[in-house]
Amino acid sequence: MNGWRALLGLFVAGNLGLLAWGLLGADGSTRAIEAPGLRAEWVTVERPWTQAVDVVLSPQPPAPKINLKQGQANLDSAIENASKQVLDDPKKNQQCRVWGPLLQSESARVQESLSNWNGNFERLEKQVPVGYVVYLPQEIVNSGVGIEQLSGKGITDMFYITTPGPLQGTISLGLFRDLDRANVQKDDLAKRGVAGVQIRERLGPARVFFELRGTPAQIETVESVFKLNRKGELKPCDS
């Protein structure tokens, strides 16, 4: 047993001597271990710290300067353009129609048919011309021209207008449905020597109109509703 212990001690001492001889050179300085060793080669351990660094990091470009005034100006311009498009575009895309003239009883039915329509409409009342009156103005009548003088020129279809209104105090010289026939009567009176004759629209009772504004699709819907309620006319607005 003691022999084995002695032999083991010699083996350990020999290994320690070899290790010391490898670490120390002839001049006694310590040597660096450069060999990776069997274990490092077996597990293929990578040691990047032993490799030369060839990559040179390029300097980053400086951050651009921020112009606050220019940025605010661009933002204001974008907001203004967006607001203008929101306000203007719908108007450019709208169409207008007028539905009328309608009696009061007819207007109630038409307004009910438009209750679920998505466009905009306005109910208007105004007098519509039912014809044209050829007349002698009040200032000429007051100057002395009357029924007797006109009868002497062969005129028979005439009478004083006494109804309150713009024609009160004038002399009617004919009522006509269309303007062409009224102009023919005026020219004939001028040939008979009657000067100063005028023509005016003859207004009837107030009628109801609906002014409708909407997109082309909405106007198309109105046209479909009109076909089911053919009262008055449906035509483009004057302006």
PyMOL commands that set and color helices and strands:
alter all, ss='L'
color gray80, all
select helices_A, chain A and resi 2-23+37-42+48-50+68-92+104-113+138-142+147-151+179-191+216-228
alter helices_A, ss='H'
color red, helices_A
select strands_A, chain A and resi 95-102+120-136+159-160+171-176+198-214+233-236
alter strands_A, ss='S'
color yellow, strands_A
deselect
rebuild
show_as cartoon
